[in-house]
Amino acid sequence: MKKILIIGIGAGDPDYITVQAVKALNRADLFFLMDKGPAKTKLRALREEICRRHIAPGHPHRFVEAPSPSRDTAPADYRASVDELNEAKQAVFEAMIRDEMNDGETAGILVWGDPMLYDSTIRNIEAIAASGRQSISYEVIPGITAVQALAARHGIPLNRIAEPVLLTTGRKLAEGFPDGIDSAAVLLDGEDTYRRFADQDVEIYWGAYLGTPDEILISGRLKDVADEIHRRRAEARQKNGWIMDTYLLRRR
């Protein structure tokens, strides 16, 4: 039997690692990494820094890396494209489990934020286990999400008293605020969807590269800061080749 640890590693700051995650890091014999190309080398470097800080000296471990499958950035059928991407990732993970792990070993997969929030690693490993082709078990270790880090860095609660808060994506937010919702935490927005609400009485708390040396924080009335966020976001993406950002929109 082979063991897979799906470890939430927080939003970028190595200090976001929980005690449970540190213990999990020190249980792993190897770590699986998906290579996403030269533009994402900082993401690998952050993972390696987390391991340097939190794995005990002398604990043997190794990194196993494979190319990450590419995805269609403008698919005609979004759900179908996601399914295809996950099938490709499952094949990569299954090959690493088969070829790089010995029976009785434990492998860690380091997941940004928390594995339960807009990440497919749990689904992919679950599918491999269900197929029966590999004899594996898996365990999920929670982490600090980008939403938690965003609220902490801005010094705000996510919700107002007696009100709900919605966790959603830019794609869904483009359909508008759902009825009865005044606060929405938004992830995976590659289209600057917040700009659609700049004519409304809305405030925004935005953050990019949370918990990293490249962190950017902007907040205020949306109509006053929307253009600045758009500009800073474009500049950061051009400079780094990628961006991870999230924000809270709240009706005033």
Secondary structure, 3 states (H helix, E strand, C coil): CEEEEEEECECCCHHHCCHHHHHHHCCCCEEEEEECCHHHHHHHHHHHHHHHHHCCCCCCCEEEEEECCCCCCCCCCHHHHHHHHHHHHHHHHHHHHHHHCCCCCEEEEEECECCCCCCCHHHHHHHHHHHCCCCEEEEEECCCCHHHHHHHHHCCCCCCCCCCCEEEEHHHHCCCCCCCCCEEEEECCCCCHHHHHCCCCEEEEEEECCCCCCCEEEEEEHHHHHHHHHHHHHHHHHHHCCCCEEEEEEEC
